[in-house]
Amino acid sequence: MTVHDPILAAAQRARATIPDDNAMLRAAADLTRALSTANPRIYWADLLASVLIGYSALAGAILVESVPLAIACGLVAMLALYRAASFIHELTHIRKGALPGFRLGWNLLVGIPLMIPSFMYEGVHTQHHARTRYGTAEDPEYLPLALMKPWSLPLFIIVATLAPVGLILRFGVLTPLSMLIAPLRRKVVAELSALSINPAYRRRPPEGDFARQWAWQEAGTSLFAIALVGSVFAFGWKPLLVYMAIHSAMTVINQLRTLVAHLWENEGDAMTVTAQYLDSVNVPPPGTLPAIWAPVGLRYHALHHLLPSVPYHALGQAHRQLIATLDSESPYHRGNYRGMLPLVGKIARSTMTAR
């Protein structure tokens, strides 16, 4: 357990009990009713364009002989596939029947080929939004990073570089073995089946229709992981290593985005909705880079905690309306930041107080 300056710890506890701002919550509720309809044309066009660009650039990175051109293709592939992968977040919030076939299409085009099938996030991310779980030990997506030791931040990023190796082992080795060894299966389901950052999080076995979705997604990803490793015998090492390098870079960008999605200043106390909002981060326009490193609406992460059912393409409009509607004293304005580097610096400075 990390020990902190008692004055800082008292400040964090006070922050966790910030009373809810009723004006902000009412305005958010009104926008939820007005903007909660997902537009299938936007979703499908965005996903398909990202997939087409991403896999075309991936092929270019593998096939071209020029090293600078291969690196350029790899960068394009990483950014496009990162955007495509980010739709996994939308899948957890889409209302049943709102986008017919989108979950299946995303898994076939993105989830299985990138070894991040949607069952790894569905049923997990919604716990992060639960009113009484956010920021507590039961939140799968929360760690008090700003209150941990300084070395925890670089470790948080370094671990992400190993994601493709870990996913190949998870699906290519442990999945088939766990089908034969019951104790291993229980461990794989509980500890290795969630895209979470809380190492203490344990997942329950799936039930009903979700269990059937889990089964085919896991089987498909397992076959892909085995075929990916087996491709070395047919095509040599280059395609696999390029794929893994792009996948690793994509995961590092996402981990950096995760690092600045919250201020990570809660030590386990239940928080009001307003306190949760103020512990979260928006990086709105006029900055343009956040649209690249926080795509598919993720630049409005704090706003998303107020409006979890509003589709990504409506969050910009919701933000503009809240800015125009709420007075200058509203806590809504305090959730907006300028970019990634100031946020990383803020969190890094907070870690310096831990001892």
NURO-372987 format. One record per residue (C-alpha): x, y, z. Coordinates in pm, 1 decimal. Each point is the difference from the previous one (the first is absolute). Layout:
BEGIN
R, X, Y, Z
...
This chain:
BEGIN
R, 0.0, 0.0, 0.0
R, 138.0, 341.9, -97.4
R, 48.0, 254.7, 279.6
R, -61.3, 364.0, -84.5
R, 37.3, 338.5, 155.2
R, -288.5, 29.0, 253.3
R, -98.7, 343.9, -126.8
R, -20.7, -130.5, -356.7
R, -195.1, -307.2, 115.3
R, -250.8, 222.7, 179.8
R, -37.0, 210.0, -315.8
R, -70.6, -312.9, -205.0
R, -269.9, -114.9, 244.3
R, -161.5, 343.6, -13.3
R, 4.5, -13.7, -380.4
R, -177.1, -337.4, 3.6
R, -291.7, 153.2, 192.7
R, -52.0, 301.3, -225.2
R, -378.5, 55.6, -7.6
R, -179.8, -50.9, -327.0
R, -60.5, 309.6, -210.4
R, -370.0, -25.3, -82.8
R, 7.0, 253.4, -283.6
R, 270.9, -193.2, -182.8
R, -173.8, -334.1, 54.1
R, -336.9, 136.5, -119.4
R, 158.1, 143.6, -314.1
R, 175.0, -331.7, -64.9
R, -326.1, -191.8, 43.7
R, -174.8, 228.5, -250.5
R, 275.6, -61.2, -255.6
R, -18.3, -375.8, 55.0
R, -366.0, 4.8, -101.7
R, 73.5, 215.8, -304.9
R, 319.6, -161.9, -131.2
R, -11.5, -368.0, 90.7
R, -78.6, -138.6, -348.3
R, 294.3, -166.9, -174.1
R, 32.2, 64.5, -374.2
R, 77.2, -331.8, -176.8
R, 138.9, 175.4, -309.3
R, 259.3, 184.0, 204.9
R, 101.1, -309.4, 194.4
R, 33.9, -228.2, -301.5
R, 169.5, 258.8, -224.2
R, 252.1, 92.3, 269.4
R, 77.0, -361.4, 89.1
R, 30.9, -124.4, -358.2
R, 218.8, 293.0, -106.4
R, 229.5, -54.0, 299.5
R, 24.1, -373.9, -72.3
R, 66.9, 50.5, -371.9
R, 272.3, 257.5, 60.4
R, 148.3, -194.6, 290.7
R, 35.3, -337.1, -168.6
R, 112.4, 152.4, -331.0
R, 273.4, 190.5, 181.7
R, 91.3, -313.0, 198.1
R, 42.8, -189.2, -327.4
R, 213.2, 285.8, -131.3
R, 220.5, -7.7, 310.6
R, 61.0, -370.9, -57.4
R, 46.9, 5.8, -376.9
R, 188.9, 318.4, -87.0
R, 379.2, -12.4, -15.6
R, 69.0, 363.2, 84.4
R, 55.5, 33.5, 375.4
R, -129.6, 361.3, 26.5
R, -310.4, -91.1, -200.6
R, -54.6, -312.2, 211.3
R, 22.9, 209.7, 318.6
R, -249.8, 250.7, -145.2
R, -239.2, -282.4, -88.2
R, 43.8, -142.8, 348.6
R, -88.4, 333.7, 159.0
R, -314.3, 32.6, -212.5
R, -94.9, -360.8, 78.7
R, 47.6, 55.4, 371.3
R, -217.1, 313.2, 12.4
R, -276.5, -143.1, -220.6
R, -15.7, -333.7, 182.5
R, 12.1, 181.2, 333.4
R, -306.5, 195.6, -106.6
R, -173.5, -317.9, -115.9
R, 86.8, -174.6, 327.4
R, -138.2, 291.6, 202.3
R, -351.2, -93.6, -109.7
R, 13.4, -275.1, 263.9
R, -85.1, 277.1, 245.2
R, -312.8, 87.8, -195.6
R, -108.4, -365.3, -6.9
R, -30.7, -1.4, 378.7
R, -250.8, 286.4, -7.3
R, -202.7, -68.6, -315.8
R, -360.1, -77.4, 77.8
R, -119.7, -340.9, -112.2
R, -136.5, 19.2, -354.2
R, 136.5, 351.1, -63.9
R, 268.5, -111.0, -249.4
R, -93.5, -340.6, -144.7
R, 303.8, -207.2, -91.6
R, 254.7, 253.0, 124.8
R, 131.0, -214.4, 285.7
R, 40.2, -300.1, -231.4
R, 163.6, 212.4, -269.9
R, 238.7, 166.1, 241.8
R, 110.7, -332.3, 146.4
R, 59.8, -155.2, -341.5
R, 182.3, 302.9, -139.7
R, 184.5, 125.5, 307.4
R, -53.1, -191.7, 322.8
R, 121.5, -339.1, -118.6
R, 282.2, 122.8, -231.1
R, 135.8, 223.2, 277.9
R, -66.2, -264.6, 268.6
R, -222.4, 233.7, 203.9
R, -347.0, -157.8, -44.3
R, -280.9, 204.2, 149.6
R, -70.9, -246.4, 282.7
R, 324.2, 125.3, 156.0
R, -162.4, 340.1, 56.4
R, -375.5, -56.4, 1.3
R, -125.9, -54.2, 351.2
R, 325.3, 147.9, 132.5
R, -9.0, 363.3, -106.2
R, -356.2, 51.2, 124.5
R, 124.3, -76.8, 353.3
R, 230.6, 301.0, -33.0
R, -313.4, 210.7, -50.8
R, -189.5, -146.3, 296.5
R, -78.5, 283.9, 241.0
R, 130.7, -180.2, 309.2
R, 299.0, -173.8, -165.3
R, 183.6, 279.8, -178.4
R, 341.9, 54.7, 155.7
R, -42.9, -278.4, 255.3
R, 182.2, -333.1, 31.8
R, -288.1, -158.6, -196.1
R, 57.1, 222.0, -304.3
R, 181.8, -205.6, -267.0
R, 123.5, 313.8, -175.7
R, 134.8, 205.3, 286.4
R, 326.0, 27.8, 191.3
R, 106.4, 303.7, 207.3
R, 292.7, 56.6, -235.6
R, 52.8, 360.6, 108.2
R, 50.4, -119.9, 357.2
R, 236.6, -289.1, -75.2
R, 379.0, -9.8, -21.0
R, 168.7, 194.0, -286.6
R, 122.3, -321.8, -166.2
R, -361.9, -118.5, -38.6
R, -62.2, 233.0, -295.6
R, 279.7, -123.7, -230.6
R, -83.7, -357.2, 101.8
R, -363.2, 66.4, -96.2
R, 115.7, 90.2, -352.6
R, 272.7, -263.7, -36.4
R, -245.7, -280.3, 74.7
R, -209.1, 112.3, -298.9
R, 286.4, -69.3, -241.0
R, -31.4, -369.7, 79.6
R, -371.3, -17.7, -85.5
R, 31.4, -199.1, -327.3
R, 220.8, -259.1, 169.2
R, -241.4, -29.8, 290.1
R, -301.6, -30.9, -230.5
R, 165.9, -270.3, -210.7
R, 74.0, -195.8, 317.5
R, -352.1, 61.5, 134.6
R, -183.9, -117.8, -311.4
R, 251.9, -217.5, -180.4
R, 123.9, -199.4, 299.8
R, -215.8, 43.3, 310.1
R, -339.1, -18.6, -173.9
R, 48.9, -348.6, -148.1
R, 178.8, -124.5, 312.7
R, -274.6, 133.2, 226.5
R, -257.5, -202.7, -190.4
R, 179.8, -309.9, 125.1
R, 95.0, 116.4, 351.0
R, -294.6, 118.8, 212.0
R, 200.5, 189.3, 268.5
R, 188.1, 186.5, -272.6
R, -329.2, 86.9, -168.1
R, -133.4, 154.3, 319.8
R, 316.1, 209.1, 33.6
R, -8.7, 109.9, -365.1
R, -363.0, 110.5, 27.4
R, 46.4, 179.6, 330.8
R, 338.2, 165.3, -51.9
R, 82.3, 7.8, -373.2
R, -329.3, 85.9, -168.5
R, -38.7, 373.3, 55.6
R, 158.1, 314.0, -143.5
R, 46.5, 147.3, 345.4
R, 277.8, 178.8, 187.9
R, -91.8, -103.7, 353.9
R, 209.7, -311.5, 75.1
R, -236.4, -98.6, 281.7
R, -301.4, -21.6, -230.7
R, -149.9, -346.4, -41.3
R, -261.9, -78.4, -263.4
R, -300.2, -226.7, 44.7
R, -72.1, -276.9, -254.0
R, -236.7, 113.4, -279.9
R, -360.6, -112.9, -14.1
R, -278.2, -32.1, -256.9
R, 29.0, 173.4, -335.8
R, 318.7, 177.9, 103.9
R, 164.1, -338.2, 67.1
R, -77.3, -102.0, -357.6
R, 146.3, 325.6, -134.5
R, 307.7, -52.1, 217.9
R, 42.9, -356.5, -130.2
R, 6.6, 79.9, -372.1
R, 208.2, 313.4, 43.3
R, 258.1, -183.3, 209.0
R, 9.0, -295.9, -239.1
R, 47.9, 229.2, -299.2
R, 274.1, 198.3, 171.3
R, 174.8, -318.9, 109.9
R, 4.4, -130.7, -357.3
R, 130.8, 336.5, -122.8
R, 279.4, 8.6, 260.0
R, 110.5, -351.5, -91.3
R, -12.6, 81.8, -373.0
R, 193.1, 322.8, 62.5
R, 288.9, -188.3, 160.0
R, -24.7, -273.8, -261.9
R, 29.7, 257.1, -278.1
R, 372.7, 17.7, 76.8
R, 46.7, -336.8, -170.4
R, -170.8, 121.6, -317.9
R, 105.9, 365.7, -19.6
R, 299.3, 39.9, 229.1
R, 35.6, 225.6, 302.2
R, -50.8, 342.1, -159.4
R, -384.3, 3.1, -21.2
R, -35.2, -115.7, 361.4
R, 257.8, 245.9, 134.5
R, -150.1, 293.8, -191.9
R, -348.7, -92.6, 123.5
R, 126.1, -22.8, 358.8
R, 189.6, 329.7, -22.6
R, -308.8, 183.0, -127.6
R, -221.0, -170.9, 258.6
R, 244.3, 91.4, 277.4
R, 17.2, 365.1, -108.8
R, -378.7, 14.1, -19.5
R, -29.3, -136.9, 353.6
R, 257.6, 246.8, 134.8
R, -195.5, 293.4, -145.4
R, -314.9, -135.3, 160.9
R, 180.5, -42.9, 331.7
R, 119.2, 359.8, -13.9
R, -357.5, 106.4, -71.0
R, -117.3, -209.1, 294.2
R, 262.7, 166.4, 219.0
R, -154.4, 342.5, -66.1
R, -366.1, -109.0, -12.8
R, -26.4, 62.7, 375.1
R, 194.4, 183.2, 267.3
R, 19.5, -328.8, 198.8
R, -24.1, 178.3, 333.8
R, -252.0, -219.3, 183.7
R, 121.7, -253.7, 256.3
R, -306.2, -223.3, 5.5
R, -285.0, 206.9, 141.6
R, -333.0, 6.9, -181.9
R, -38.9, 330.8, -186.0
R, -287.9, 221.5, -101.8
R, -69.0, 34.2, -372.3
R, 145.1, 351.3, 3.4
R, 313.3, -123.6, 177.8
R, 33.2, -275.1, -261.2
R, -30.2, 261.3, -273.1
R, 270.9, 217.0, 158.1
R, 228.8, -303.5, 27.1
R, -46.3, -52.6, -375.7
R, 132.7, 192.5, -298.0
R, -130.1, 175.5, -310.7
R, 249.2, 122.7, -260.3
R, -234.1, 199.0, -225.3
R, 72.2, 221.3, -304.2
R, 172.8, 220.2, -104.5
R, 277.7, -257.0, 42.6
R, 17.6, -244.2, -293.0
R, 245.3, -266.9, 119.9
R, -246.9, -148.0, 252.6
R, -218.8, -105.7, -292.7
R, 288.9, -230.5, -97.8
R, 108.8, -139.3, 337.8
R, -351.8, -2.1, 149.0
R, -218.5, -94.2, -300.1
R, -366.0, -104.8, -21.3
R, -113.2, 250.9, 262.0
R, 260.5, -95.8, 261.0
R, 122.9, 359.4, 16.3
R, -328.2, 68.5, 187.5
R, 62.9, -260.9, 268.3
R, -125.9, 208.3, 293.1
R, -311.3, 94.9, -196.6
R, -49.1, -368.0, -81.0
R, -22.2, -69.1, 373.5
R, -291.5, 242.0, 11.2
R, -156.1, -129.2, -324.5
R, 99.0, -368.8, -31.1
R, -285.6, -82.3, -238.4
R, 70.2, 283.9, -245.9
R, 176.4, -127.5, -316.7
R, 349.4, 125.7, -75.8
R, -106.7, 207.1, -300.5
R, -230.8, 214.3, 218.0
R, 244.2, 77.4, 281.4
R, 147.7, 305.7, -172.4
R, -345.4, 153.8, -34.5
R, -81.1, -86.9, 361.6
R, 321.6, 165.7, 118.5
R, -70.8, 318.7, -192.2
R, -353.1, 18.5, 139.5
R, 116.6, -51.6, 357.8
R, 270.5, 265.8, -36.7
R, -261.3, 242.6, -129.6
R, -265.4, -93.9, 257.2
R, 187.3, -29.8, 328.6
R, 132.8, 308.6, 177.4
R, 368.7, 63.8, 53.9
R, -12.9, -136.2, 356.8
R, -124.4, -341.3, -111.4
R, 234.9, -290.2, 77.5
R, -44.1, -104.8, -362.5
R, 262.9, 253.7, -106.2
R, 256.1, -147.2, 241.9
R, -3.2, -335.2, -180.1
R, 149.7, 143.3, -320.4
R, 375.1, -11.4, -67.6
R, 230.7, 109.4, -281.9
R, 192.6, -314.2, -93.5
R, 183.5, -317.2, 93.8
R, 335.4, 139.5, 114.8
R, -137.4, 236.8, 269.6
R, -210.9, -286.8, 134.8
R, 291.8, -244.1, 9.0
R, 201.2, 267.0, 179.1
R, -277.3, 56.2, 253.9
R, -29.1, -371.7, 79.2
R, 379.2, -41.7, 12.6
R, 31.5, 288.4, 248.3
R, -267.0, -161.1, 217.8
R, 199.1, -324.3, 16.8
R, 292.7, 194.4, 140.8
R, -193.9, 53.2, 325.3
R, -27.3, -376.4, 59.7
R, 254.9, -153.2, 230.5
